[in-house]
Amino acid sequence: MKPKGVETIQRSPYYFLEKLGILDALIARKRIEGRLPLYILSYHCFSPRKSITRSTPPCIAINSFREQIEFLWRNFEVIPLSIIAHCIHKREPFPKNSVAITIDDGYKDNYLLAYPILKEYKVPATIFLTTSYIDGKQTPWEAKVSFAISHTSIKELSLEGIGRFNLRGEKRRYIARKMIIKRLKNVSEKRKEVLIEKLIKKCDVEIPPYLGKELMLSWNEIREMNENGIEFGAHTVHHPELTNIPLTEAKWEIEESKRELEEGLGKQVFAFAYPSGIYNKEIVRLVKNAGFLCAVTTNLREVKPWSNPYELGRAIGIDEDFSKFKAIVSGIYEKINTCWGLLG
């Protein structure tokens, strides 16, 4: 029986494997043999320090990001996404022990916090930009929801078709933000706009006009990174879930984002990221016809030379759990999860 007043600390299965040195030994052996699997890692945003509650989208503390980048720099060959795309199309093998880094949406902290570390280690990455967010022309709807809930003085929020939420305390507000954003992703784009307007009105909060400019990358920052090892891909114009809008609108979102980026960068944009990882055969066809060489999903799977270039898997939501990070890049994350689930 647990002594009174003593809390049980829950550890992940990866934690014990790391403490025993198994993960490092496995990665070292695979590296020597040239057999490390190729994974595309996915990040969203970065924070100066670790938060008590996770943000939406998920942010990683910059010290943890540095630790991960240094680990990749020592053990892997970090390659641009363009090399993966070209190898698949030319049916050529990938460079041994490769890994790739991607970042979605185009938050300003990508430039302020992550870029200096990527530049320091000379590590390439691909940032997928939602073009209407550039220069703060528009503010991501998730940011509006988060701002409204974080700054409202009301103690309870009820939103038709979404639910009733207790807003007393930081933890409850975090849970409310997370649940509301998750549920809003499952409604049509038009209904989402109406519900967000209602939420902001009920919260009695005014969204600052400068919020988007504070949160999102500028063209000057994008061009500077583009000259220093950072590639850019398209992530639509307005970040809609492409299967929730008419195909004609989806076609425009895909093609127009490519056109805007190529005009702004003065070079070809070859990669696309499906918003929220949602797509179907028709959306894949539109992306391919738009002239992209590859597209990334939110499905965790190793990338092979024979993978479908328009359905490339990614490891989503990388966080501060360094042992989990090692398990992913070593290729045993899914196996551990399966075994742990059977034991549980």
C-alpha positions as CSV (number, residue, x, y, z in Angstrom):
1,M,0.0,0.0,0.0
2,K,1.2,3.5,-0.9
3,P,2.3,5.5,2.1
4,K,0.0,8.5,2.9
5,G,1.2,11.7,1.3
6,V,3.5,10.0,-1.3
7,E,2.5,10.5,-4.9
8,T,3.2,7.9,-7.6
9,I,5.2,9.2,-10.5
10,Q,4.1,7.8,-13.8
11,R,6.9,7.0,-16.2
12,S,6.6,6.2,-19.8
13,P,8.0,2.8,-21.0
14,Y,10.6,4.8,-23.0
15,Y,11.9,6.4,-19.8
16,F,13.0,3.0,-18.4
17,L,14.6,2.0,-21.7
18,E,16.6,5.2,-21.8
19,K,17.7,4.9,-18.2
20,L,18.9,1.4,-18.9
21,G,20.9,2.7,-21.9
22,I,18.9,0.5,-24.3
23,L,17.7,3.3,-26.6
24,D,21.1,4.8,-27.0
25,A,22.7,1.4,-27.6
26,L,20.1,0.6,-30.2
27,I,20.5,3.9,-32.0
28,A,24.3,3.5,-31.9
29,R,24.2,0.0,-33.4
30,K,21.8,1.0,-36.1
31,R,23.8,4.1,-36.9
32,I,27.0,2.0,-37.4
33,E,25.2,-0.5,-39.5
34,G,23.5,2.3,-41.5
35,R,20.0,1.0,-40.6
36,L,18.4,3.9,-38.8
37,P,14.9,4.4,-40.2
38,L,13.9,7.7,-41.9
39,Y,11.3,9.6,-40.1
40,I,9.9,13.1,-40.8
41,L,9.5,15.0,-37.5
42,S,6.8,17.5,-37.1
43,Y,6.8,20.6,-34.9
44,H,4.4,23.6,-34.7
45,C,5.6,26.2,-32.3
46,F,8.2,26.9,-29.6
47,S,8.2,28.5,-26.2
48,P,11.0,30.0,-24.0
49,R,10.2,27.5,-21.2
50,K,8.2,24.4,-20.4
51,S,4.6,25.2,-19.6
52,I,2.5,23.5,-16.9
53,T,-0.3,22.9,-19.5
54,R,0.2,22.1,-23.1
55,S,-0.7,24.8,-25.6
56,T,-2.8,24.4,-28.8
57,P,-1.2,24.0,-31.2
58,P,1.4,22.1,-29.1
59,C,4.6,24.1,-28.3
60,I,7.9,22.6,-27.3
61,A,10.2,24.4,-24.8
62,I,13.2,25.7,-26.7
63,N,15.7,24.0,-24.4
64,S,14.1,20.6,-25.2
65,F,14.2,21.5,-28.9
66,R,18.0,22.3,-28.6
67,E,18.6,18.9,-26.9
68,Q,16.7,17.1,-29.7
69,I,18.5,19.0,-32.5
70,E,21.9,18.3,-30.9
71,F,21.0,14.6,-30.6
72,L,20.0,14.5,-34.3
73,W,23.2,16.4,-35.3
74,R,25.4,13.8,-33.5
75,N,23.6,10.7,-34.7
76,F,21.8,11.4,-37.9
77,E,22.2,13.1,-41.3
78,V,19.5,15.7,-41.2
79,I,18.3,16.2,-44.8
80,P,15.9,18.6,-46.5
81,L,12.5,17.3,-47.5
82,S,13.4,18.1,-51.1
83,I,16.0,15.3,-51.0
84,I,13.4,12.8,-49.8
85,A,11.0,13.8,-52.6
86,H,13.6,13.6,-55.3
87,C,14.9,10.2,-54.1
88,I,11.4,8.8,-54.2
89,H,10.6,10.1,-57.6
90,K,14.0,9.0,-59.0
91,R,13.7,5.6,-57.2
92,E,17.0,6.2,-55.5
93,P,18.0,5.2,-51.9
94,F,18.0,7.8,-49.2
95,P,21.2,8.9,-47.6
96,K,22.0,6.5,-44.7
97,N,20.7,7.3,-41.2
98,S,18.6,10.2,-42.4
99,V,15.9,12.3,-40.7
100,A,14.0,15.3,-41.7
101,I,12.4,18.2,-39.8
102,T,9.2,20.0,-40.6
103,I,7.3,22.9,-38.9
104,D,3.7,23.8,-39.6
105,D,1.7,27.0,-39.9
106,G,4.5,29.7,-39.7
107,Y,4.5,31.1,-36.2
108,K,6.9,33.9,-35.4
109,D,8.6,31.8,-32.7
110,N,9.9,29.6,-35.5
111,Y,12.2,32.6,-36.4
112,L,12.8,33.9,-32.9
113,L,13.5,30.7,-31.1
114,A,13.9,27.7,-33.4
115,Y,15.8,29.2,-36.4
116,P,18.9,30.3,-34.4
117,I,19.3,26.7,-33.2
118,L,18.8,25.3,-36.6
119,K,21.3,27.8,-38.0
120,E,23.8,27.1,-35.2
121,Y,23.9,23.4,-36.0
122,K,23.5,24.0,-39.7
123,V,20.4,21.8,-39.7
124,P,17.9,22.1,-42.6
125,A,14.1,22.2,-42.0
126,T,10.9,22.8,-44.0
127,I,8.3,25.3,-42.7
128,F,4.8,24.9,-44.1
129,L,3.2,28.3,-44.5
130,T,-0.5,29.3,-44.4
131,T,-0.2,32.3,-46.7
132,S,-3.0,34.4,-45.3
133,Y,-1.2,34.3,-41.9
134,I,2.0,35.9,-43.3
135,D,2.6,39.4,-42.0
136,G,-0.4,38.9,-39.7
137,K,-2.9,39.6,-42.5
138,Q,-5.2,37.1,-40.7
139,T,-5.0,35.5,-37.3
140,P,-5.4,31.7,-36.9
141,W,-8.8,30.8,-35.6
142,E,-7.2,28.6,-32.9
143,A,-5.3,31.7,-31.6
144,K,-8.5,33.7,-31.5
145,V,-10.3,31.0,-29.5
146,S,-7.3,30.7,-27.1
147,F,-7.0,34.4,-26.6
148,A,-10.8,34.8,-25.9
149,I,-10.9,32.0,-23.3
150,S,-7.6,33.1,-21.7
151,H,-8.7,36.7,-21.3
152,T,-12.5,36.4,-20.5
153,S,-13.8,37.2,-17.1
154,I,-16.8,34.8,-17.4
155,K,-16.6,31.6,-15.3
156,E,-18.7,29.3,-17.6
157,L,-19.1,29.1,-21.3
158,S,-21.8,27.3,-23.3
159,L,-21.6,27.0,-27.1
160,E,-24.3,25.4,-29.1
161,G,-23.3,22.0,-30.5
162,I,-19.9,22.2,-28.8
163,G,-20.6,21.9,-25.1
164,R,-20.6,23.6,-21.7
165,F,-17.2,24.5,-20.1
166,N,-16.0,25.5,-16.7
167,L,-13.5,28.3,-17.0
168,R,-12.6,28.6,-13.3
169,G,-8.8,28.4,-13.1
170,E,-5.9,28.0,-15.6
171,K,-6.2,24.2,-15.8
172,R,-9.9,24.2,-16.6
173,R,-9.4,27.0,-19.2
174,Y,-6.7,24.9,-20.8
175,I,-9.0,21.9,-21.0
176,A,-11.8,24.1,-22.4
177,R,-9.5,25.5,-25.1
178,K,-8.3,22.1,-26.1
179,M,-11.8,20.6,-26.3
180,I,-13.4,23.5,-28.1
181,I,-10.6,23.6,-30.7
182,K,-10.8,19.8,-31.2
183,R,-14.6,19.9,-31.7
184,L,-14.5,23.0,-34.0
185,K,-12.3,21.1,-36.3
186,N,-15.1,18.6,-37.0
187,V,-17.6,21.2,-38.2
188,S,-17.9,22.9,-41.6
189,E,-15.8,26.0,-42.3
190,K,-18.9,28.3,-42.5
191,R,-20.3,26.9,-39.2
192,K,-16.9,27.2,-37.6
193,E,-16.8,30.9,-38.4
194,V,-20.2,31.5,-36.9
195,L,-19.4,29.6,-33.7
196,I,-16.1,31.4,-33.2
197,E,-17.9,34.8,-33.5
198,K,-20.4,33.6,-30.9
199,L,-17.7,32.4,-28.6
200,I,-15.8,35.7,-28.8
201,K,-19.0,37.6,-28.2
202,K,-20.0,35.4,-25.2
203,C,-16.5,35.8,-23.7
204,D,-16.9,39.6,-24.1
205,V,-13.3,39.9,-25.4
206,E,-12.0,42.0,-28.2
207,I,-9.4,40.3,-30.4
208,P,-6.5,42.8,-30.8
209,P,-5.9,43.7,-34.4
210,Y,-2.1,43.3,-33.9
211,L,-2.5,39.7,-32.6
212,G,-1.7,38.1,-36.0
213,K,1.3,40.3,-36.6
214,E,2.7,39.3,-33.2
215,L,2.1,35.6,-33.7
216,M,3.0,34.9,-37.3
217,L,6.1,35.2,-39.5
218,S,6.7,38.2,-41.8
219,W,8.0,38.0,-45.3
220,N,11.3,39.6,-44.2
221,E,11.8,36.8,-41.7
222,I,10.8,34.1,-44.2
223,R,13.2,35.4,-46.9
224,E,16.1,35.6,-44.4
225,M,15.5,31.9,-43.3
226,N,15.1,30.9,-47.0
227,E,18.7,32.2,-47.6
228,N,20.0,30.1,-44.7
229,G,19.0,26.5,-45.1
230,I,15.3,26.6,-44.4
231,E,12.9,25.4,-47.1
232,F,9.2,26.5,-47.3
233,G,6.2,24.5,-48.3
234,A,2.5,25.3,-48.8
235,H,-0.2,24.8,-46.2
236,T,-3.1,26.4,-48.1
237,V,-4.2,30.0,-47.9
238,H,-6.6,29.9,-45.0
239,H,-5.9,26.5,-43.4
240,P,-9.3,24.9,-44.0
241,E,-9.8,21.2,-43.6
242,L,-9.8,20.5,-47.4
243,T,-12.4,17.7,-47.3
244,N,-14.9,20.0,-45.5
245,I,-15.1,22.5,-48.4
246,P,-16.1,22.2,-52.1
247,L,-13.5,20.8,-54.4
248,T,-13.4,24.0,-56.4
249,E,-12.5,25.9,-53.2
250,A,-9.9,23.2,-52.2
251,K,-8.3,23.5,-55.6
252,W,-8.0,27.3,-55.2
253,E,-6.6,26.9,-51.6
254,I,-3.9,24.5,-52.9
255,E,-2.9,26.3,-56.1
256,E,-3.1,29.9,-54.7
257,S,-0.9,29.1,-51.7
258,K,1.7,27.7,-54.1
259,R,1.5,30.7,-56.4
260,E,1.8,33.2,-53.5
261,L,4.8,31.5,-52.0
262,E,6.6,31.1,-55.3
263,E,6.0,34.8,-56.1
264,G,7.2,35.8,-52.6
265,L,10.3,33.5,-52.6
266,G,11.2,33.7,-56.2
267,K,11.6,29.9,-56.4
268,Q,9.6,26.7,-56.9
269,V,7.7,25.4,-53.9
270,F,7.7,21.6,-54.1
271,A,6.0,20.4,-50.8
272,F,2.5,20.6,-49.4
273,A,1.1,19.8,-45.9
274,Y,-2.6,18.8,-45.5
275,P,-4.2,21.1,-42.9
276,S,-4.9,19.0,-39.8
277,G,-3.6,16.0,-41.8
278,I,-7.0,15.5,-43.4
279,Y,-7.2,14.5,-47.1
280,N,-8.8,12.0,-49.5
281,K,-8.0,10.7,-53.0
282,E,-9.5,13.8,-54.6
283,I,-7.4,16.1,-52.5
284,V,-4.3,14.1,-53.3
285,R,-5.1,14.4,-57.0
286,L,-5.4,18.2,-56.7
287,V,-2.1,18.5,-54.9
288,K,-0.4,16.4,-57.5
289,N,-2.0,18.3,-60.4
290,A,-0.9,21.6,-58.8
291,G,2.7,20.6,-59.4
292,F,3.9,19.6,-56.0
293,L,6.4,16.8,-55.7
294,C,5.3,15.6,-52.3
295,A,2.8,16.1,-49.5
296,V,3.0,15.2,-45.8
297,T,0.3,13.8,-43.5
298,T,-0.1,13.5,-39.8
299,N,0.2,9.7,-39.8
300,L,3.1,8.2,-37.9
301,R,5.0,5.9,-40.3
302,E,8.5,5.4,-41.5
303,V,9.3,6.8,-44.9
304,K,10.6,4.3,-47.5
305,P,12.0,4.8,-51.0
306,W,8.8,3.3,-52.3
307,S,6.5,5.4,-50.2
308,N,3.7,7.4,-51.9
309,P,5.3,10.9,-52.2
310,Y,1.8,12.5,-51.6
311,E,1.1,10.6,-48.4
312,L,4.4,10.8,-46.5
313,G,4.0,10.0,-42.8
314,R,5.3,12.3,-40.0
315,A,5.9,12.0,-36.3
316,I,3.4,14.6,-35.0
317,G,3.4,16.5,-31.7
318,I,7.1,16.1,-30.7
319,D,7.3,17.3,-27.1
320,E,9.7,17.5,-24.1
321,D,9.8,13.7,-23.5
322,F,13.4,13.0,-24.7
323,S,13.1,9.3,-24.2
324,K,9.9,9.2,-26.3
325,F,11.8,11.3,-29.0
326,K,14.6,8.7,-29.0
327,A,12.1,5.8,-29.3
328,I,10.5,7.5,-32.4
329,V,13.8,8.2,-34.3
330,S,15.1,4.7,-33.4
331,G,12.0,3.1,-35.0
332,I,10.7,1.2,-32.0
333,Y,8.1,3.7,-30.7
334,E,5.1,1.9,-32.2
335,K,6.4,-1.5,-31.1
336,I,6.8,-0.3,-27.5
337,N,3.3,1.2,-27.5
338,T,1.9,-2.1,-28.7
339,C,3.6,-4.1,-26.1
340,W,2.8,-1.6,-23.3
341,G,-0.8,-1.7,-24.4
342,L,-0.9,-5.4,-24.1
343,L,0.7,-5.4,-20.7
344,G,-1.7,-2.6,-19.5
